[in-house]
């Protein structure tokens, strides 16, 4: 029961009527797609790449300082491969473990939506693009390593997918932008920290991933749910990482 003074009765009735009309408006149901298989397998590949790189860097395989050879270096814009190799390097076990845990969680979610091959190829490309942009705009003394840029690219990818889908539904304004707000809140919560946190890299990774996710959702990608496309995308990502490290080690000799 709502009790008001007589002079406000008409206004109260009008407010309640408009609220009922708005709340009762039909809403479009979000399209539900069956999840892709192999999301865990894709995450396992991510884990293997990070652990293998950590091992090689730890023993200085081939007598090369892998950290110096592959780290993001803002003064080396021509060495484009650093944008990729830096994503696989970490400073210590805590740094590595954190990116493994968060990366697997975000990667599995993206893999279930896009398929493991396309998801991880997209995460890699978005993270590498973010790193290269950081090389171009960061101070010349800036150095950075870590898969966290790719992890936030995965977060942006998920945000872009959900945001674009929500915009196509008959929802109120704040409901339609809720995925974007949630993604930005997670970026702020997890991507900012102490003096050694690469905030610029995290933000660029999120923005690049957001753009990729938006485009995928708009284009309805992937349209083909066959395994051949996923395998091709995964192979392309593996070749890119291998080629980048080949150039890095060759250049370091």
C-alpha positions as CSV (number, residue, x, y, z in Angstrom):
1,X,0.0,0.0,0.0
2,X,1.2,3.4,-0.9
3,X,-0.2,6.3,1.1
4,X,0.1,9.9,-0.1
5,X,-1.6,13.2,0.7
6,X,-4.7,14.0,-1.5
7,X,-2.9,16.7,-3.5
8,X,-0.3,14.1,-4.6
9,X,-2.7,11.3,-5.5
10,X,-2.8,12.1,-9.2
11,X,1.0,12.3,-9.5
12,X,1.5,9.1,-7.6
13,X,-1.0,7.2,-9.8
14,X,0.8,8.6,-12.9
15,X,4.2,7.4,-11.7
16,X,2.9,4.0,-10.8
17,X,1.2,3.6,-14.2
18,X,4.3,4.6,-16.1
19,X,6.5,2.2,-14.0
20,X,4.0,-0.7,-14.7
21,X,4.1,0.1,-18.4
22,X,7.9,0.1,-18.5
23,X,8.3,-3.0,-16.4
24,X,5.8,-4.9,-18.4
25,X,7.4,-4.1,-21.8
26,X,8.4,-7.3,-23.6
27,X,12.2,-8.0,-23.7
28,X,14.1,-9.9,-26.2
29,X,15.7,-13.1,-24.9
30,X,19.5,-13.3,-25.5
31,X,20.5,-15.8,-28.2
32,X,22.0,-18.9,-26.6
33,X,24.6,-20.7,-28.5
34,X,26.0,-24.1,-27.5
35,X,29.5,-23.8,-26.1
36,X,32.4,-24.9,-28.2
37,X,34.3,-28.0,-27.2
38,X,38.0,-28.0,-26.4
39,X,38.1,-24.8,-24.3
40,X,40.2,-26.6,-21.6
41,X,42.6,-27.9,-24.3
42,X,43.2,-24.4,-25.5
43,X,43.9,-23.2,-22.0
44,X,46.3,-26.1,-21.6
45,X,48.3,-24.9,-24.6
46,X,48.5,-21.5,-23.0
47,X,49.9,-23.1,-19.8
48,X,52.5,-25.1,-21.7
49,X,53.8,-22.1,-23.6
50,X,54.2,-20.0,-20.5
51,X,55.9,-22.8,-18.5
52,X,58.2,-23.8,-21.4
53,X,59.3,-20.2,-21.9
54,X,59.8,-19.8,-18.1
55,X,62.0,-23.0,-18.1
56,X,64.1,-21.9,-21.1
57,X,64.6,-18.4,-19.7
58,X,65.5,-19.9,-16.3
59,X,68.3,-22.0,-17.6
60,X,69.4,-19.4,-20.2
61,X,69.0,-21.9,-23.0
62,X,71.5,-21.5,-25.8
63,X,73.5,-19.2,-23.5
64,X,71.1,-16.3,-24.2
65,X,69.4,-14.0,-21.7
66,X,65.8,-14.6,-22.7
67,X,64.5,-11.8,-20.6
68,X,66.6,-9.2,-22.4
69,X,66.0,-10.8,-25.8
70,X,62.2,-10.9,-25.5
71,X,61.2,-8.1,-23.1
72,X,59.1,-5.3,-24.4
73,X,61.4,-2.4,-25.1
74,X,59.9,1.0,-25.9
75,X,63.2,2.0,-27.6
76,X,63.0,-0.8,-30.1
77,X,60.0,-0.2,-32.3
78,X,61.6,-2.0,-35.2
79,X,61.9,-5.2,-33.2
80,X,58.2,-6.0,-33.6
81,X,58.6,-9.6,-32.3
82,X,59.1,-8.2,-28.8
83,X,55.4,-7.4,-28.7
84,X,54.8,-11.2,-28.9
85,X,57.7,-12.6,-26.9
86,X,57.1,-10.2,-24.0
87,X,53.7,-11.9,-23.5
88,X,55.4,-15.2,-22.6
89,X,58.0,-13.9,-20.1
90,X,57.7,-13.3,-16.4
91,X,59.9,-11.9,-13.7
92,X,59.2,-14.4,-10.9
93,X,57.1,-17.4,-9.9
94,X,54.4,-15.2,-8.3
95,X,54.1,-13.2,-11.5
96,X,53.8,-16.3,-13.6
97,X,51.3,-18.1,-11.3
98,X,49.0,-15.1,-11.3
99,X,48.9,-14.8,-15.0
100,X,48.4,-18.6,-15.3
101,X,45.4,-18.6,-13.1
102,X,43.6,-15.5,-14.5
103,X,44.6,-16.4,-18.0
104,X,43.2,-19.9,-17.8
105,X,39.9,-18.6,-16.4
106,X,39.4,-15.9,-19.0
107,X,40.7,-18.1,-21.8
108,X,38.3,-21.0,-21.0
109,X,35.4,-18.6,-21.0
110,X,36.5,-17.1,-24.4
111,X,37.1,-20.6,-25.8
112,X,33.6,-21.7,-24.9
113,X,32.2,-18.7,-26.8
114,X,34.5,-18.6,-29.9
115,X,36.2,-21.9,-29.9
116,X,39.7,-22.5,-28.4
117,X,41.6,-21.8,-31.6
118,X,40.0,-18.5,-32.6
119,X,39.8,-17.4,-28.9
120,X,43.5,-17.8,-28.2
121,X,44.6,-16.5,-31.6
122,X,42.5,-13.4,-31.0
123,X,43.8,-13.0,-27.4
124,X,47.4,-13.3,-28.7
125,X,46.9,-10.8,-31.5
126,X,45.1,-8.3,-29.3
127,X,47.7,-8.6,-26.6
128,X,50.6,-8.3,-29.2
129,X,48.9,-5.2,-30.8
130,X,48.5,-3.7,-27.3
131,X,52.2,-4.3,-26.6
132,X,53.3,-2.8,-29.9
133,X,51.1,0.3,-29.3
134,X,52.8,0.6,-25.9
135,X,56.2,0.4,-27.6
136,X,55.2,3.3,-29.7
137,X,53.8,5.6,-27.1
138,X,55.6,4.7,-23.8
139,X,58.8,6.5,-22.7
140,X,62.0,5.2,-24.3
141,X,63.1,3.8,-21.0
142,X,60.0,1.7,-20.5
143,X,60.5,-2.1,-20.2
144,X,57.8,-4.7,-19.5
145,X,57.1,-8.4,-19.6
146,X,54.2,-10.6,-18.7
147,X,51.1,-12.3,-20.1
148,X,48.9,-9.9,-18.1
149,X,48.4,-7.7,-21.2
150,X,47.0,-10.8,-23.0
151,X,44.9,-11.7,-19.9
152,X,43.3,-8.2,-20.0
153,X,42.8,-8.6,-23.8
154,X,40.8,-11.8,-23.0
155,X,38.8,-9.8,-20.5
156,X,38.2,-7.1,-23.1
157,X,37.2,-9.8,-25.6
158,X,34.6,-11.2,-23.3
159,X,33.4,-7.7,-22.5
160,X,33.1,-6.7,-26.1
161,X,31.1,-9.9,-27.0
162,X,28.7,-9.4,-24.1
163,X,28.3,-5.6,-24.6
164,X,27.5,-5.9,-28.3
165,X,25.0,-8.6,-27.7
166,X,23.3,-6.6,-25.0
167,X,23.0,-3.6,-27.2
168,X,20.8,-5.6,-29.6
169,X,18.2,-6.4,-27.0
170,X,15.3,-4.3,-25.9
171,X,16.7,-3.3,-22.5
172,X,16.9,-0.2,-20.5
173,X,20.1,1.9,-21.0
174,X,22.0,0.8,-17.9
175,X,21.2,-2.9,-18.6
176,X,22.7,-2.5,-22.1
177,X,26.0,-1.0,-20.9
178,X,26.2,-3.3,-17.8
179,X,28.9,-5.6,-19.5
180,X,31.1,-2.6,-20.3
181,X,30.8,-1.2,-16.8
182,X,31.6,-4.6,-15.3
183,X,34.6,-5.0,-17.6
184,X,36.0,-1.6,-16.7
185,X,35.5,-2.3,-13.0
186,X,37.4,-5.5,-13.2
187,X,40.2,-3.7,-15.2
188,X,40.4,-1.1,-12.5
189,X,40.3,-3.6,-9.7
190,X,42.8,-6.1,-11.1
191,X,44.8,-4.0,-13.6
192,X,46.0,-1.2,-11.4
193,X,48.3,-1.6,-8.4
194,X,51.8,-0.8,-7.3
195,X,54.7,0.8,-9.0
196,X,55.7,-2.3,-11.0
197,X,52.3,-2.9,-12.5
198,X,52.1,-2.1,-16.2
199,X,48.9,-0.1,-16.1
200,X,49.3,1.2,-19.6
201,X,49.7,-2.3,-21.0
202,X,46.7,-3.6,-19.1
203,X,44.5,-0.8,-20.4
204,X,45.7,-1.2,-24.0
205,X,45.2,-4.9,-23.8
206,X,41.6,-4.4,-22.6
207,X,40.8,-1.9,-25.3
208,X,42.2,-4.0,-28.1
209,X,40.4,-7.1,-26.8
210,X,37.2,-5.0,-26.5
211,X,37.4,-4.0,-30.1
212,X,38.0,-7.6,-31.3
213,X,35.1,-8.9,-29.2
214,X,32.8,-6.1,-30.5
215,X,33.7,-7.0,-34.2
216,X,33.2,-10.7,-33.6
217,X,29.8,-10.1,-32.1
218,X,28.8,-7.7,-34.8
219,X,29.9,-10.1,-37.6
220,X,28.5,-13.2,-35.9
221,X,31.9,-14.9,-35.9
222,X,32.7,-17.7,-36.0
223,X,30.0,-18.9,-38.4
224,X,31.6,-22.2,-39.0
225,X,31.6,-24.5,-35.9
226,X,33.9,-27.1,-37.6
227,X,37.2,-28.1,-36.0
228,X,39.3,-27.2,-39.1
229,X,39.0,-23.5,-38.5
230,X,39.9,-23.8,-34.9
231,X,42.9,-25.9,-35.6
232,X,44.1,-23.5,-38.3
233,X,43.7,-20.5,-35.9
234,X,45.6,-22.4,-33.2
235,X,48.4,-23.3,-35.5
236,X,48.7,-19.7,-36.7
237,X,49.0,-18.5,-33.1
238,X,51.7,-21.2,-32.4
239,X,53.6,-20.3,-35.5
240,X,53.5,-16.6,-34.6
241,X,54.9,-17.2,-31.1
242,X,57.6,-19.6,-32.5
243,X,58.6,-17.1,-35.3
244,X,58.8,-14.2,-32.8
245,X,61.0,-16.2,-30.5
246,X,63.1,-17.4,-33.4
247,X,63.8,-13.8,-34.4
248,X,64.4,-12.7,-30.9
249,X,67.0,-15.4,-30.3
250,X,68.6,-14.9,-33.7
251,X,68.9,-11.1,-33.0
252,X,70.3,-11.7,-29.5
253,X,73.3,-13.8,-30.8
